[in-house]
Structures are given as structure tokens and as C-alpha cells.
Amino acid sequence: MFPSADTLKKSLGTMTPVPFAPSPVDFSPKGVDLYARFAFAGAVCCAVTHGALTPVDVVKTRIQLDPVTYNRGMLGGFKQVIANEGAGALLTGFGPTAAGYFLQGAFKFGGYELWKKTLVDYVGPEKASQNRTAIYLASSAIAEFFADVALCPLEATRIRLVSQPTFANGLLGGFSRILREEGVIRGFYSGFGPILLKQIPYTMAKFVVYERVAEAIYASIPTPKSELSNGTNTAINLGSGLVAGAAAAIISQPADTLLSKINKSKGAPGEGITSRLVKLAGELGPRGLFLGLGARIVMVGTLTAGQFAIYGDIKRVLGATGGTEIGKSSH
């Protein structure tokens, strides 16, 4: 009924042992952990680049707010600020700039990655690839809206410090004085409309141009993206970001000028934000709305190139390589 011991011994002796091969464990970040890393990378890249360009932004803002005095171009503006107020004046507003764009960068880059994945999952990979420009535009617009809610109070403080150097000693002093004298809505969010008009088109242009330029570059290279060196990927991020920054600067320049003007001082009693914007736009005219464009193209082009390069490098260091890619060149 049962096999004998000899039979079992012979049968087992002919069996070949199968080596145990454990399944590889995927330790790459996912879910909240992944998008927290995207947000941190975005926060750092925006804080570093905007903070480093504070002197350029000081001069640009002075040209926009007082074109009669600051009428010698970008280099002349630097010389005027240093001559009149000392070199330290070029760092006016550094605190709110770094803090504001740290928050904004987290919401912008982290939100963009999150909304891009959400929309791709909703329409499906095939339709997403066919309509990727629309995906880029929608994802960046939604992300920027929430980013601007975080940025607006600190941007209002920065502009007040730059336009009125004696207003306060720094970020905390300026922030608390505006809050105390003007309140949350009037003091910090009177420029929310202009900042949306400036930042949403800016961010939409920034991300869609970056994505399409990077896609074209990768498509022209026979080596798959995953096999390229870190230096090559960083260089592509820099180049794509430079083109994206120039395009975004031109599109958002009129709103940037209005934002500087509306945050320069308090509005008249009973005057609404919309009426102030219409009045300012009429006073400035097309030429006035594009004051400081050359300086802004230099600033935003450099800034955007640096942002995408730093963002890509930090993502790589953090192991946050699981983002959603829908470009045809992603091999």
C-alpha cells in the first residue's frame, strides 16, 4: 500500500534541489512618501533660486515702481541702489522671499506631480499621452492656485519692504505690521487677484514648455533617458528650464507689474481690488505694463533653469523617481 523505504530513497535521490530565490523587495517611495519628497525638492529649489536672485528682484521692483528715478536699465539700477542705500539694500526682502517661495515651491512642484498623476489615472495612459499638453496645463494651473494661497502674504510683505525700506526691519516686523494695520484680506490678499493672473499663466507656460522642450531633446537622443548620465540629465533640465523661463516671463509680465504696483501702498477707502487693477492698467498702458521685461527675462530664465536642475537632482538623491511620465520620449 505504501512505497518501501528503498523505493523512497531511490526516488528522492534522483530529485534535483531547487535553490530558493526570494522575490526582490521594492523599497522605492510611494504614495504620501513619494509626493512629500517631490514637495520637499520643489520647496528647496524655489527657495534657493528665488533667494539667490533677491538683488535682481529688488532692482526689477524699483524699476517697476519708480521708472522716473530708476531709468538706466538693469545695471544702472544696481549702481543707483548701491549709491543711494548701500549694498545691503540689494538683499531687502530676502527673508519673505525665501520663506514664501519655500512654501510655494512645495505646493507647486508637489501639487503638479500629484495632479498630473490624478488626471492621467482619470483619463487613462493612452488618452493622457495624446492630450499631454492639456494634462500639463491643467495640473500646473490647479497646483499653482493652492501655491499662491500660501505665497501671497509673504509676497505682499516682500514688496512692501522693497518699496518702503523704512517700513519694517525684516520679515516678522513687516508681516506683523501689515496684519495689525490692514488685516488679513486687505493687507495680505489685496494682491491675490494679480498674483493669480501672474503666477497661473506663468506656471502653465513654465511647465508645458519645459515638458515639451525636454521631450523633444530626449527624443533626439538615441540613448534611453534612464541610461543617460546624471550630468546629461541635469544639462537637459537646465536647457529646457531656460527656454521655459523666458516664455513664462513674457506671458506673465503685465500681471507682475500690476502686482508690484498694487502692493506698493494702501488703496483708497472703499476702493475695491478690481477697480484698483483696472485703474492701474489704464494709467500704465501697454508700454508701462512691460516695464522691466528685459531684466525679468534674465531673472526668470536663470531662475527657472536653476529650479528644474535642482529639482531633478534632489529628486534623484531622495530616490523620488516614480513620477508619472506621459511624454513620447520617456522610452
Contacts in CASP RR format, 6 or more apart in sequence:
PFRMAT RR
TARGET T0000
AUTHOR 0000-0000-0000
METHOD contacts of the structure
MODEL  1
MFPSADTLKKSLGTMTPVPFAPSPVDFSPKGVDLYARFAFAGAVCCAVTH
GALTPVDVVKTRIQLDPVTYNRGMLGGFKQVIANEGAGALLTGFGPTAAG
YFLQGAFKFGGYELWKKTLVDYVGPEKASQNRTAIYLASSAIAEFFADVA
LCPLEATRIRLVSQPTFANGLLGGFSRILREEGVIRGFYSGFGPILLKQI
PYTMAKFVVYERVAEAIYASIPTPKSELSNGTNTAINLGSGLVAGAAAAI
ISQPADTLLSKINKSKGAPGEGITSRLVKLAGELGPRGLFLGLGARIVMV
GTLTAGQFAIYGDIKRVLGATGGTEIGKSSH
3 11 0 8 1.000
28 34 0 8 1.000
28 319 0 8 1.000
28 321 0 8 1.000
28 322 0 8 1.000
29 37 0 8 1.000
29 318 0 8 1.000
29 319 0 8 1.000
29 320 0 8 1.000
29 322 0 8 1.000
34 320 0 8 1.000
34 322 0 8 1.000
34 323 0 8 1.000
35 110 0 8 1.000
35 111 0 8 1.000
35 113 0 8 1.000
35 114 0 8 1.000
37 315 0 8 1.000
37 318 0 8 1.000
37 319 0 8 1.000
37 320 0 8 1.000
38 109 0 8 1.000
38 110 0 8 1.000
38 111 0 8 1.000
38 113 0 8 1.000
38 114 0 8 1.000
38 315 0 8 1.000
38 320 0 8 1.000
38 323 0 8 1.000
39 105 0 8 1.000
39 106 0 8 1.000
39 107 0 8 1.000
39 109 0 8 1.000
39 110 0 8 1.000
39 111 0 8 1.000
40 106 0 8 1.000
40 314 0 8 1.000
40 318 0 8 1.000
41 109 0 8 1.000
41 310 0 8 1.000
41 311 0 8 1.000
41 312 0 8 1.000
41 314 0 8 1.000
41 315 0 8 1.000
41 318 0 8 1.000
41 320 0 8 1.000
42 105 0 8 1.000
42 106 0 8 1.000
42 108 0 8 1.000
42 109 0 8 1.000
42 110 0 8 1.000
42 307 0 8 1.000
42 311 0 8 1.000
42 314 0 8 1.000
43 102 0 8 1.000
43 103 0 8 1.000
43 105 0 8 1.000
43 106 0 8 1.000
43 109 0 8 1.000
44 102 0 8 1.000
44 310 0 8 1.000
44 314 0 8 1.000
45 105 0 8 1.000
45 109 0 8 1.000
45 306 0 8 1.000
45 307 0 8 1.000
45 308 0 8 1.000
45 310 0 8 1.000
45 311 0 8 1.000
45 314 0 8 1.000
46 101 0 8 1.000
46 102 0 8 1.000
46 104 0 8 1.000
46 105 0 8 1.000
46 108 0 8 1.000
46 109 0 8 1.000
46 307 0 8 1.000
47 98 0 8 1.000
47 99 0 8 1.000
47 100 0 8 1.000
47 101 0 8 1.000
47 102 0 8 1.000
47 105 0 8 1.000
48 310 0 8 1.000
49 101 0 8 1.000
49 302 0 8 1.000
49 303 0 8 1.000
49 306 0 8 1.000
49 307 0 8 1.000
49 310 0 8 1.000
50 57 0 8 1.000
50 97 0 8 1.000
50 98 0 8 1.000
50 101 0 8 1.000
50 303 0 8 1.000
51 94 0 8 1.000
51 97 0 8 1.000
51 98 0 8 1.000
51 101 0 8 1.000
53 299 0 8 1.000
53 302 0 8 1.000
53 303 0 8 1.000
54 90 0 8 1.000
54 91 0 8 1.000
54 92 0 8 1.000
54 93 0 8 1.000
54 94 0 8 1.000
54 97 0 8 1.000
55 78 0 8 1.000
55 90 0 8 1.000
55 91 0 8 1.000
56 74 0 8 1.000
56 295 0 8 1.000
56 298 0 8 1.000
56 299 0 8 1.000
57 97 0 8 1.000
57 162 0 8 1.000
57 299 0 8 1.000
58 81 0 8 1.000
58 89 0 8 1.000
58 90 0 8 1.000
58 91 0 8 1.000
58 92 0 8 1.000
58 93 0 8 1.000
58 162 0 8 1.000
59 70 0 8 1.000
59 74 0 8 1.000
59 77 0 8 1.000
59 78 0 8 1.000
59 81 0 8 1.000
59 90 0 8 1.000
59 295 0 8 1.000
60 74 0 8 1.000
60 292 0 8 1.000
60 295 0 8 1.000
60 296 0 8 1.000
60 299 0 8 1.000
61 159 0 8 1.000
61 162 0 8 1.000
61 163 0 8 1.000
61 260 0 8 1.000
62 69 0 8 1.000
62 70 0 8 1.000
62 77 0 8 1.000
62 80 0 8 1.000
62 81 0 8 1.000
62 162 0 8 1.000
63 70 0 8 1.000
63 73 0 8 1.000
63 74 0 8 1.000
63 77 0 8 1.000
63 291 0 8 1.000
63 292 0 8 1.000
63 295 0 8 1.000
64 256 0 8 1.000
64 257 0 8 1.000
64 260 0 8 1.000
64 261 0 8 1.000
64 291 0 8 1.000
64 292 0 8 1.000
65 163 0 8 1.000
65 260 0 8 1.000
65 261 0 8 1.000
65 264 0 8 1.000
67 288 0 8 1.000
67 291 0 8 1.000
69 80 0 8 1.000
70 76 0 8 1.000
70 77 0 8 1.000
70 80 0 8 1.000
72 79 0 8 1.000
72 80 0 8 1.000
73 292 0 8 1.000
73 295 0 8 1.000
74 292 0 8 1.000
74 294 0 8 1.000
74 295 0 8 1.000
74 298 0 8 1.000
78 90 0 8 1.000
81 89 0 8 1.000
81 90 0 8 1.000
82 89 0 8 1.000
82 90 0 8 1.000
85 165 0 8 1.000
89 165 0 8 1.000
92 161 0 8 1.000
92 162 0 8 1.000
92 165 0 8 1.000
93 157 0 8 1.000
93 158 0 8 1.000
93 161 0 8 1.000
93 162 0 8 1.000
93 170 0 8 1.000
93 171 0 8 1.000
95 158 0 8 1.000
95 170 0 8 1.000
95 171 0 8 1.000
96 154 0 8 1.000
96 155 0 8 1.000
96 157 0 8 1.000
96 158 0 8 1.000
96 161 0 8 1.000
96 170 0 8 1.000
96 171 0 8 1.000
96 175 0 8 1.000
97 154 0 8 1.000
97 158 0 8 1.000
99 154 0 8 1.000
99 171 0 8 1.000
100 150 0 8 1.000
100 151 0 8 1.000
100 154 0 8 1.000
100 155 0 8 1.000
101 151 0 8 1.000
103 147 0 8 1.000
103 150 0 8 1.000
103 151 0 8 1.000
103 154 0 8 1.000
104 147 0 8 1.000
104 148 0 8 1.000
104 150 0 8 1.000
104 151 0 8 1.000
105 147 0 8 1.000
106 147 0 8 1.000
106 150 0 8 1.000
107 143 0 8 1.000
107 146 0 8 1.000
107 147 0 8 1.000
107 149 0 8 1.000
107 150 0 8 1.000
108 140 0 8 1.000
108 143 0 8 1.000
108 144 0 8 1.000
108 147 0 8 1.000
108 203 0 8 1.000
109 143 0 8 1.000
109 311 0 8 1.000
110 143 0 8 1.000
111 139 0 8 1.000
111 142 0 8 1.000
111 143 0 8 1.000
111 146 0 8 1.000
111 147 0 8 1.000
112 139 0 8 1.000
112 140 0 8 1.000
112 143 0 8 1.000
112 207 0 8 1.000
113 323 0 8 1.000
113 324 0 8 1.000
114 143 0 8 1.000
115 138 0 8 1.000
115 139 0 8 1.000
115 142 0 8 1.000
115 143 0 8 1.000
116 135 0 8 1.000
116 136 0 8 1.000
116 139 0 8 1.000
116 324 0 8 1.000
116 326 0 8 1.000
117 323 0 8 1.000
117 324 0 8 1.000
118 139 0 8 1.000
119 128 0 8 1.000
119 135 0 8 1.000
119 138 0 8 1.000
119 139 0 8 1.000
120 128 0 8 1.000
120 135 0 8 1.000
120 324 0 8 1.000
120 326 0 8 1.000
123 131 0 8 1.000
123 135 0 8 1.000
125 326 0 8 1.000
128 135 0 8 1.000
128 326 0 8 1.000
129 326 0 8 1.000
129 327 0 8 1.000
129 328 0 8 1.000
132 211 0 8 1.000
132 326 0 8 1.000
132 327 0 8 1.000
133 208 0 8 1.000
133 212 0 8 1.000
135 326 0 8 1.000
136 204 0 8 1.000
136 207 0 8 1.000
136 208 0 8 1.000
136 211 0 8 1.000
136 212 0 8 1.000
137 204 0 8 1.000
137 207 0 8 1.000
137 208 0 8 1.000
139 207 0 8 1.000
140 203 0 8 1.000
140 204 0 8 1.000
140 206 0 8 1.000
140 207 0 8 1.000
140 208 0 8 1.000
141 200 0 8 1.000
141 203 0 8 1.000
141 204 0 8 1.000
143 203 0 8 1.000
144 199 0 8 1.000
144 200 0 8 1.000
144 202 0 8 1.000
144 203 0 8 1.000
144 204 0 8 1.000
145 196 0 8 1.000
145 200 0 8 1.000
147 199 0 8 1.000
147 203 0 8 1.000
148 192 0 8 1.000
148 195 0 8 1.000
148 196 0 8 1.000
148 199 0 8 1.000
148 200 0 8 1.000
151 195 0 8 1.000
151 199 0 8 1.000
152 188 0 8 1.000
152 189 0 8 1.000
152 191 0 8 1.000
152 192 0 8 1.000
152 195 0 8 1.000
153 175 0 8 1.000
153 184 0 8 1.000
153 188 0 8 1.000
153 189 0 8 1.000
154 171 0 8 1.000
154 175 0 8 1.000
155 195 0 8 1.000
155 259 0 8 1.000
155 263 0 8 1.000
156 178 0 8 1.000
156 187 0 8 1.000
156 188 0 8 1.000
156 189 0 8 1.000
156 190 0 8 1.000
156 191 0 8 1.000
156 263 0 8 1.000
157 171 0 8 1.000
157 174 0 8 1.000
157 175 0 8 1.000
157 178 0 8 1.000
157 188 0 8 1.000
159 259 0 8 1.000
159 260 0 8 1.000
159 263 0 8 1.000
159 264 0 8 1.000
160 167 0 8 1.000
160 168 0 8 1.000
160 174 0 8 1.000
160 178 0 8 1.000
160 263 0 8 1.000
160 264 0 8 1.000
161 167 0 8 1.000
161 168 0 8 1.000
161 170 0 8 1.000
161 174 0 8 1.000
163 260 0 8 1.000
163 263 0 8 1.000
163 264 0 8 1.000
163 265 0 8 1.000
164 264 0 8 1.000
167 174 0 8 1.000
167 177 0 8 1.000
168 174 0 8 1.000
168 177 0 8 1.000
178 187 0 8 1.000
178 188 0 8 1.000
179 187 0 8 1.000
179 188 0 8 1.000
182 266 0 8 1.000
186 266 0 8 1.000
190 262 0 8 1.000
190 263 0 8 1.000
190 267 0 8 1.000
190 273 0 8 1.000
190 276 0 8 1.000
191 259 0 8 1.000
191 262 0 8 1.000
191 263 0 8 1.000
191 273 0 8 1.000
192 273 0 8 1.000
193 273 0 8 1.000
193 277 0 8 1.000
194 255 0 8 1.000
194 258 0 8 1.000
194 259 0 8 1.000
194 262 0 8 1.000
194 277 0 8 1.000
195 255 0 8 1.000
195 259 0 8 1.000
197 255 0 8 1.000
197 258 0 8 1.000
198 252 0 8 1.000
198 255 0 8 1.000
198 256 0 8 1.000
198 258 0 8 1.000
198 259 0 8 1.000
199 252 0 8 1.000
199 255 0 8 1.000
201 248 0 8 1.000
201 251 0 8 1.000
201 252 0 8 1.000
201 255 0 8 1.000
202 248 0 8 1.000
202 249 0 8 1.000
202 251 0 8 1.000
202 252 0 8 1.000
202 300 0 8 1.000
203 248 0 8 1.000
205 244 0 8 1.000
205 245 0 8 1.000
205 247 0 8 1.000
205 248 0 8 1.000
205 251 0 8 1.000
205 252 0 8 1.000
206 241 0 8 1.000
206 244 0 8 1.000
206 245 0 8 1.000
206 247 0 8 1.000
206 248 0 8 1.000
206 304 0 8 1.000
207 244 0 8 1.000
209 240 0 8 1.000
209 241 0 8 1.000
209 243 0 8 1.000
209 244 0 8 1.000
209 245 0 8 1.000
209 247 0 8 1.000
209 248 0 8 1.000
210 240 0 8 1.000
210 241 0 8 1.000
210 243 0 8 1.000
210 244 0 8 1.000
210 304 0 8 1.000
210 308 0 8 1.000
211 327 0 8 1.000
213 239 0 8 1.000
213 240 0 8 1.000
213 241 0 8 1.000
213 243 0 8 1.000
213 244 0 8 1.000
214 236 0 8 1.000
214 237 0 8 1.000
214 240 0 8 1.000
214 329 0 8 1.000
215 327 0 8 1.000
215 328 0 8 1.000
215 329 0 8 1.000
215 330 0 8 1.000
216 329 0 8 1.000
217 236 0 8 1.000
217 240 0 8 1.000
217 329 0 8 1.000
218 225 0 8 1.000
218 236 0 8 1.000
218 329 0 8 1.000
218 330 0 8 1.000
218 331 0 8 1.000
219 328 0 8 1.000
219 329 0 8 1.000
221 228 0 8 1.000
224 331 0 8 1.000
225 233 0 8 1.000
225 329 0 8 1.000
225 330 0 8 1.000
225 331 0 8 1.000
226 331 0 8 1.000
228 236 0 8 1.000
230 313 0 8 1.000
230 316 0 8 1.000
233 312 0 8 1.000
234 309 0 8 1.000
234 312 0 8 1.000
234 313 0 8 1.000
237 305 0 8 1.000
237 306 0 8 1.000
237 308 0 8 1.000
237 309 0 8 1.000
237 311 0 8 1.000
237 312 0 8 1.000
238 305 0 8 1.000
238 306 0 8 1.000
238 308 0 8 1.000
238 309 0 8 1.000
239 305 0 8 1.000
240 308 0 8 1.000
241 301 0 8 1.000
241 304 0 8 1.000
241 305 0 8 1.000
241 306 0 8 1.000
241 307 0 8 1.000
241 308 0 8 1.000
241 309 0 8 1.000
242 301 0 8 1.000
242 302 0 8 1.000
242 304 0 8 1.000
242 305 0 8 1.000
244 301 0 8 1.000
244 304 0 8 1.000
244 308 0 8 1.000
245 297 0 8 1.000
245 300 0 8 1.000
245 301 0 8 1.000
245 303 0 8 1.000
245 304 0 8 1.000
245 305 0 8 1.000
246 297 0 8 1.000
246 300 0 8 1.000
246 301 0 8 1.000
248 300 0 8 1.000
248 301 0 8 1.000
248 304 0 8 1.000
249 293 0 8 1.000
249 296 0 8 1.000
249 297 0 8 1.000
249 299 0 8 1.000
249 300 0 8 1.000
249 301 0 8 1.000
250 293 0 8 1.000
250 297 0 8 1.000
253 289 0 8 1.000
253 290 0 8 1.000
253 292 0 8 1.000
253 293 0 8 1.000
253 296 0 8 1.000
254 281 0 8 1.000
254 289 0 8 1.000
254 290 0 8 1.000
256 296 0 8 1.000
257 284 0 8 1.000
257 288 0 8 1.000
257 289 0 8 1.000
257 290 0 8 1.000
257 291 0 8 1.000
257 292 0 8 1.000
258 277 0 8 1.000
258 280 0 8 1.000
258 281 0 8 1.000
258 284 0 8 1.000
258 289 0 8 1.000
261 280 0 8 1.000
261 284 0 8 1.000
262 273 0 8 1.000
262 276 0 8 1.000
262 277 0 8 1.000
262 280 0 8 1.000
267 276 0 8 1.000
281 289 0 8 1.000
284 291 0 8 1.000
315 321 0 8 1.000
END
